[in-house]
C-alpha cells in the first residue's frame, strides 16, 4: 500500500514537472567551436536521457559478452547435474524393484556426473546387498562413515550386515553408535534395546528403554510392561545367584510397573517366603488370584506349604476363595486338591461345576473327571467315557512364544527355543503348524542372538500382556 502511494506521488510530481516545463520552456544556447545549438530546456533533458540510456546499454552489452564463457560452463554443468539427478532417481527405482545391476550402473553414472555424491555410495551399498555381496556392501558403507551427512545411514547399514553375520558384539557396538548419533531415531533405540536384552544386559536395557519411552518410541503402557519384564528378569537372576534381598527389591519394582505381570507376582511371593514373610506372600498371592485366576498363581498358593496335609491344603484354599468360588479355575483347582485329599466325590462335584461355567472343556476337566471316576465304585464305565472325551478335548492354556510358537513349562525372559525377549505369553492352545517344543529350564541354552533385519521398521506390535 505504501509503495502504491509513493508511486502515485512520483507520477503526479513528474506530471506537474512536465506541465511546468511546457509552460516555461526556457532556452538553451550551446557553442563549441564552430558549432552552435539553440533549443529549449525540455529537448535538452530528453537528449540527456537518451544519452544515458545508450551508455547503459553499451555497458550491459560488454558485460554480457565478457560473461559468455561462464554462461557456457553453467549450461553444460546444468546438463551434467540434470543427468546425475536423473541417474539417482533411476537407481532408487531399481533398488525398489530389486534390480541390483541397473542400480549399480545408475550409481556409477551419478558419481560421474555429480562428482561422487554420498547418495551414490548408498546406492552401491544397497545394490551390493541385493546381489548378496556382503564384503562389497561393507566396503561401501564404511566409505560413508567419514561424511557427517551419511554416517548414520552407514551405521544402520553396517548394523544390518552384522545381524546377517550373527556378529552380536559388532552389532551392539554399532547400535550404541547409532543411538549416540541420533537419540531420537526409533530404529536405533529398538535395535540397541533388542541387542541388550538378547545379551542379558538388563541394566543397559533399562536405560535404553527409559530414553525410548521419553522419545515416544514405545507407548507408556508398553514401556511399563517392558520395565516389569526387565525387573522380573533381574530378580530371577539375582535369586539364582543367591542374592535374595536385591532379588526381592527387583520383584517389588516390577509389580509397581505392572501389578498383573504373573511371573513377577510369583517371583515376589517366593522371595517373600525365603525372607520369612510367609503371611505377606500369602496375602499378595490371594489378592492376585482374586484378580487374575491364573493357574500358576493358584499353584503358588498351594505350594506355600509343601509339607501340609492334602486335606489341610484343600481347606486353606477354600478359605482363600470363600467369597469367590464361582470361577472355573477356582473350582478346577479345588477339584484337584479334593482328589489329592482322597475325596473323589467332592472332586467330581467341583469338576462338573467348573465344566458348567466354561464354554471350552479342555483336557484338565476331562483328566480330573477320569481320575475322580477311577477312584469311585462302579466308575469304570464313566472313566472310559471321559477318556474318549479327553482324547478329543483341546489342550489347556500354556506359556507359548509369540515368535516361534514354542511351548515352555514356565515363564522365562527369553523364549527357550528362539531366545526372543518377552516372547512367552499365556494363551489358549491353538493349532501349531511347526513342532511344539517343550524345553526344561535347566536344559535350555539361550543363544545371545537377535534378528536385526526388521528392527529398523516401524512400531512392533505389543504382545498380549501376561
Order of alpha helices (4+ residues) and beta strands (2+ residues): alpha-beta-beta-alpha-alpha-alpha-alpha-alpha-alpha-alpha-alpha-alpha-alpha-alpha-alpha-alpha-alpha-alpha-alpha-alpha-alpha-alpha-beta-beta-beta-beta
